[in-house]
């Protein structure tokens, strides 16, 4: 995964959320992107090689994972 490409996708996702705040699909997409990017560091070893998930689960990016979870919860509450 290329970090710059992921960052740009997240930036565009956040723009969509601002432009379409009432669209739950847009919020869900951003939440999924945040959750996916949170695992980036855990997917690669120090030499850039792919690493099995069970070996590196502790390296998950907590901040982005929490951001994705918060987005998902917020939208779920808003739909009720």
C-alpha distances in whole Angstrom, upper triangle without the diagonal:
4,6,9,8,8,11,12,12,14,16,17,17,20,22,22,23,26,27,27,28,30,28,26,24,22,22,21,18,17,18,15,13,14,14,11,9,12,11,7,10,12,9,9,13,15,14,10,12,11,13,15,15,19,19,16,17,19,16,15,15,18,18,16,17,20,20,18,21,24,23,23,27,28,28,29,32,32,33,36
4,6,5,6,9,10,11,13,14,16,17,19,20,21,23,25,26,27,28,30,28,27,25,22,23,22,19,17,19,17,14,14,16,13,10,13,13,9,11,14,12,12,15,16,15,12,14,14,16,18,18,22,21,19,20,21,18,17,16,19,19,16,18,21,20,19,23,25,23,25,28,29,28,30,33,33,34,37
4,5,5,6,9,10,11,12,14,15,16,18,20,21,23,24,25,26,29,27,26,24,21,21,21,18,16,17,16,12,13,14,12,9,11,12,8,10,13,12,12,15,15,16,13,15,15,17,19,19,22,22,18,19,20,16,15,13,17,16,14,16,19,17,17,21,22,21,23,26,26,26,29,31,31,32,35
4,5,5,6,9,10,10,12,14,15,17,18,20,21,23,24,25,28,26,26,24,21,21,21,18,16,18,17,14,14,16,14,11,14,15,12,14,17,16,16,19,19,19,16,19,19,21,23,23,26,25,22,23,23,20,18,16,19,18,15,18,21,19,19,22,23,22,24,27,27,27,30,32,31,33,36
4,5,5,6,9,10,11,12,14,15,17,18,20,21,22,24,26,24,24,21,19,19,19,16,14,17,15,12,13,15,13,11,14,15,12,15,18,16,16,20,20,20,17,19,18,21,23,22,26,25,23,23,24,21,19,17,20,19,16,18,21,19,18,22,23,21,22,26,26,25,28,30,30,31,34
4,5,5,6,9,10,10,12,14,15,16,19,20,21,22,24,22,21,19,16,17,16,13,11,13,12,8,9,12,9,7,10,12,10,13,15,14,15,18,20,20,17,19,17,19,21,19,23,23,20,20,21,18,16,14,16,15,12,14,17,15,14,18,19,18,19,22,23,22,25,27,27,28,31
4,5,5,6,9,10,11,12,14,15,17,18,20,20,23,22,21,20,17,16,17,14,12,14,14,10,10,13,12,9,11,14,12,14,17,17,17,20,21,22,19,21,20,22,23,22,25,25,22,22,22,19,17,14,16,14,12,15,17,14,14,18,19,17,19,22,22,22,25,27,26,28,31
4,5,5,6,8,10,11,12,14,15,16,18,19,22,21,21,19,16,16,17,14,12,15,15,11,12,15,14,12,15,17,15,17,20,19,20,23,24,24,21,23,23,24,26,25,28,28,25,25,25,22,20,18,20,18,15,17,19,17,16,20,20,18,20,24,23,22,25,28,27,28,31
4,5,5,6,9,10,11,12,14,15,16,17,20,18,18,15,12,13,14,10,9,12,11,8,10,13,11,10,13,15,14,17,19,19,20,23,25,25,22,23,22,24,25,23,27,27,24,24,25,22,19,17,19,17,14,16,18,15,14,18,18,16,18,21,21,20,23,25,24,25,28
4,5,5,6,9,10,10,12,14,15,16,18,17,16,15,12,11,12,10,7,9,10,7,7,11,11,9,12,14,14,16,19,19,20,23,25,26,22,24,23,24,25,23,26,27,23,22,23,20,17,15,16,14,11,13,15,12,11,15,15,13,15,18,18,17,20,22,22,23,26
4,5,5,6,9,10,11,12,14,15,18,17,17,16,13,13,15,12,9,12,14,10,11,14,14,12,15,18,17,19,22,22,23,26,27,28,25,27,26,27,28,26,30,30,27,26,26,23,20,18,19,16,13,16,17,14,14,17,17,15,17,20,19,19,22,24,23,24,27
4,5,5,6,9,10,10,12,14,16,15,16,14,11,12,14,11,9,13,13,11,12,16,15,14,17,19,19,22,24,23,25,28,29,30,27,28,27,28,29,28,31,32,29,27,28,26,23,20,21,19,16,18,19,16,15,19,18,15,17,21,19,18,22,24,22,23,27
4,5,5,6,9,10,10,11,14,12,12,11,7,8,10,7,5,9,10,8,10,13,13,13,15,18,18,21,23,22,24,28,29,30,27,28,27,28,28,26,29,30,27,26,26,24,21,19,19,17,14,15,16,13,12,15,15,12,14,17,16,15,18,20,19,20,23
4,5,5,6,9,10,10,13,12,13,13,9,9,11,10,7,10,12,10,10,14,15,14,16,19,19,22,24,24,26,29,30,32,28,30,29,29,30,28,30,31,28,26,27,25,21,18,19,16,13,15,16,12,12,15,14,11,14,16,15,14,18,19,18,19,23
4,5,5,6,9,10,13,13,14,14,10,11,14,12,10,13,15,13,14,17,18,17,19,22,22,25,27,27,29,32,33,34,31,33,31,32,33,31,34,35,32,30,30,28,25,22,22,19,17,19,19,16,15,18,17,14,17,19,17,16,20,21,19,21,24
4,5,5,6,8,10,9,11,10,7,8,11,10,9,12,14,13,14,17,18,18,20,23,23,26,28,27,29,33,34,35,32,33,32,33,33,31,34,35,32,30,31,29,26,23,23,21,18,19,20,16,15,18,17,13,15,18,16,14,18,20,17,18,22
4,6,5,5,8,8,9,9,6,6,10,9,8,10,13,13,13,16,17,18,19,22,23,26,27,27,30,33,34,36,33,34,32,33,33,30,33,34,31,29,30,28,24,22,22,19,16,18,17,14,13,15,14,10,12,15,12,11,15,16,14,15,19
4,6,6,9,10,12,13,10,10,13,13,11,14,17,16,16,19,21,20,22,25,25,28,30,30,32,35,36,38,35,36,35,35,36,33,36,37,34,32,32,30,27,24,24,21,18,20,19,16,16,18,16,13,15,17,14,13,17,18,15,17,21
4,6,9,9,12,13,10,11,14,14,13,16,18,17,18,21,22,22,24,27,27,30,32,32,34,37,39,40,37,38,36,37,38,35,38,39,36,34,35,33,30,27,27,24,21,23,23,19,18,21,19,16,18,20,17,15,19,20,17,18,22
4,6,6,9,10,7,9,12,12,12,15,17,17,18,20,22,22,24,27,27,30,32,32,34,38,39,40,37,38,36,37,37,34,37,39,36,34,34,33,29,27,27,24,21,22,22,18,17,19,18,14,15,17,15,13,16,17,14,15,18
4,6,8,10,8,8,11,12,12,13,16,17,17,20,21,22,23,26,27,30,31,32,34,38,39,41,37,39,36,37,37,34,36,38,35,32,33,32,28,26,25,22,20,21,20,16,16,17,15,12,13,15,12,10,13,14,11,12,16
4,6,9,9,9,11,13,13,15,17,18,19,21,23,24,25,28,29,32,33,33,36,39,41,43,40,40,38,38,38,35,37,39,36,34,34,33,30,28,27,24,22,22,21,18,17,18,16,13,13,14,12,9,12,13,9,10,13
4,5,6,7,9,10,11,13,15,16,17,19,20,22,23,26,27,30,31,31,34,37,39,41,37,38,35,36,35,32,35,37,34,32,33,32,28,26,26,24,21,21,21,18,16,17,16,12,12,14,12,9,12,13,11,10,14
4,5,5,6,9,10,10,12,14,15,16,18,20,21,23,25,28,29,29,32,35,37,39,36,36,33,33,32,29,32,34,32,29,30,29,26,24,23,22,19,19,18,16,13,14,13,10,9,11,10,6,8,11,9,8,12
4,5,5,6,9,10,10,12,14,15,16,18,20,22,23,27,27,27,30,33,36,37,33,34,31,31,30,28,30,32,30,28,29,28,25,23,23,22,19,18,19,16,13,15,15,11,10,13,13,9,11,14,13,11,15
4,5,5,6,9,10,11,12,14,15,17,18,21,22,25,26,26,28,32,34,35,32,32,30,31,30,28,30,32,30,27,29,27,24,22,22,20,17,17,18,15,12,14,14,10,11,14,13,10,13,15,13,13,17
4,5,5,6,9,10,11,12,14,15,17,19,21,24,24,25,28,31,33,34,31,32,29,30,29,26,29,31,28,25,26,25,21,20,19,17,14,14,14,11,9,11,10,7,7,10,9,7,10,12,11,12,15
4,5,5,6,9,10,11,12,14,15,17,19,22,23,23,26,29,32,33,30,30,27,27,26,24,26,28,26,23,24,24,20,19,18,17,14,13,14,12,9,10,11,7,6,10,10,8,9,13,12,12,15
4,5,5,6,9,10,11,12,14,16,17,21,21,21,24,27,30,31,27,28,25,26,25,23,25,27,25,23,24,23,19,18,18,17,14,14,15,13,10,12,13,10,9,13,13,11,13,16,16,16,19
4,5,5,6,9,10,11,12,15,16,19,20,20,23,26,28,29,26,27,25,25,25,22,25,27,24,22,23,21,18,16,16,14,11,11,12,10,7,10,11,8,9,12,12,11,14,16,16,16,20
4,5,5,6,9,10,11,13,15,18,18,19,22,25,27,29,26,27,24,24,23,20,23,24,22,19,20,19,15,14,14,12,9,9,9,7,4,7,8,6,6,10,10,10,12,14,15,15,18
4,5,5,6,9,10,11,13,16,17,17,20,23,26,27,24,24,21,21,21,18,20,22,20,18,19,18,14,14,14,14,10,9,11,10,6,9,11,9,9,12,14,13,14,17,18,18,20
4,5,5,6,8,10,11,15,15,15,18,21,23,25,21,22,20,20,20,18,21,22,19,18,19,17,14,13,14,13,9,10,12,10,8,11,13,11,11,15,16,15,17,20,20,20,23
4,5,5,6,9,10,13,14,15,17,21,22,24,21,22,20,20,20,17,20,21,18,16,17,15,12,10,10,9,5,6,9,7,5,9,10,9,10,13,14,15,16,19,19,20,23
4,6,5,7,10,12,12,13,16,19,22,23,21,21,18,18,17,14,17,18,16,13,14,13,9,9,9,10,6,5,8,8,5,8,10,10,10,13,15,15,16,19,20,21,23
4,5,6,7,11,11,11,14,17,20,21,18,18,15,15,15,13,16,17,15,13,15,13,10,10,12,12,9,8,12,11,9,11,14,13,13,17,18,18,19,22,23,23,26
4,5,5,8,10,10,12,16,18,19,16,17,15,15,16,14,17,18,14,13,15,12,9,8,10,10,7,8,12,11,10,13,15,14,15,18,19,20,21,24,25,25,28
4,6,7,8,10,12,15,17,19,17,18,16,15,15,13,15,16,12,11,11,9,6,4,7,7,5,5,9,9,9,11,13,14,15,17,19,20,21,23,24,25,28
4,6,5,6,9,12,15,17,14,14,12,11,12,9,12,12,9,8,10,8,5,6,9,11,9,8,12,13,12,13,16,17,17,19,22,22,23,26,27,28,30
4,5,5,7,10,12,14,11,12,10,11,12,11,14,14,10,11,12,9,7,8,11,12,10,11,14,15,14,16,19,19,20,22,24,25,26,28,29,30,33
4,6,6,8,9,12,10,11,10,10,12,11,13,12,9,10,10,6,7,7,11,12,11,12,15,16,16,18,21,21,22,24,26,27,28,30,32,33,35
4,6,7,10,12,11,11,9,7,9,7,10,9,5,6,8,5,6,8,11,14,13,12,16,17,17,18,21,22,22,24,26,27,28,30,32,33,35
4,7,10,11,9,8,6,5,7,7,10,9,7,9,11,9,9,11,14,16,15,14,18,19,18,20,23,23,23,26,28,28,29,32,33,34,36
4,7,8,5,5,5,5,9,10,12,11,9,11,13,10,11,13,16,18,17,17,21,22,21,23,26,26,26,29,31,31,32,35,36,37,39
4,5,5,5,6,6,10,11,13,10,9,12,13,10,13,14,18,20,19,20,23,24,24,25,28,29,29,32,34,34,35,38,39,40,42
4,6,7,10,10,13,15,16,13,12,15,15,12,15,16,19,21,21,21,24,25,26,27,30,31,31,34,35,36,38,40,41,42,44
4,6,9,10,14,16,18,15,14,18,18,15,18,19,22,24,23,24,27,28,28,30,32,33,34,36,38,38,40,42,43,44,46
4,7,9,13,14,17,15,13,16,17,14,16,17,21,22,21,22,25,26,25,27,30,30,31,33,35,35,37,39,40,41,44
4,6,10,13,15,13,12,15,17,15,16,18,22,23,22,22,26,27,26,28,31,31,31,34,36,36,37,40,41,41,44
4,7,9,12,11,10,13,15,14,14,17,20,22,20,20,24,25,23,25,28,29,28,31,33,33,34,37,38,38,41
4,6,9,7,7,10,12,11,12,15,18,21,20,19,22,24,23,24,27,28,27,30,32,33,33,36,37,38,40
4,6,6,7,9,12,12,13,16,18,21,20,19,22,24,22,23,27,27,26,29,31,32,32,34,36,36,38
4,5,5,6,9,10,10,13,15,18,17,15,19,21,19,20,23,24,23,25,28,28,28,31,33,33,35
4,6,6,9,11,11,15,17,20,19,17,20,22,21,21,25,26,25,26,29,30,30,32,34,35,36
4,6,8,9,11,15,17,20,20,18,21,23,23,23,26,28,27,28,31,32,32,34,37,37,38
4,5,6,8,11,13,16,16,15,18,20,20,20,23,25,24,26,29,30,30,32,34,35,36
4,5,6,10,11,15,14,12,15,18,17,17,20,22,21,23,25,27,26,29,31,32,33
4,6,9,9,13,14,12,14,17,17,17,20,22,22,23,26,27,27,29,31,32,34
4,6,8,11,12,11,14,16,16,17,20,21,22,23,25,27,27,29,31,33,34
4,6,9,9,8,11,13,13,13,16,18,18,20,22,23,24,26,28,29,30
4,6,6,6,9,10,11,12,14,16,17,18,20,22,23,24,26,28,29
4,6,5,6,8,10,10,12,14,15,16,18,20,21,22,24,26,27
4,5,5,6,9,10,10,12,14,15,16,18,20,21,22,25,26
4,5,5,6,9,10,10,12,14,15,17,18,20,21,23,25
4,5,5,6,9,10,11,12,14,16,17,18,20,22,23
4,5,5,6,8,10,10,12,14,15,16,18,20,21
4,5,5,6,9,10,10,12,14,15,16,19,21
4,5,5,6,9,10,11,12,14,16,17,19
4,5,5,6,9,10,11,12,14,16,17
4,5,5,6,9,10,11,12,14,16
4,6,5,6,9,10,11,13,15
4,6,5,6,9,10,11,13
4,5,5,6,9,10,11
4,5,5,6,9,10
4,5,5,6,9
4,5,5,7
4,5,5
4,6
4
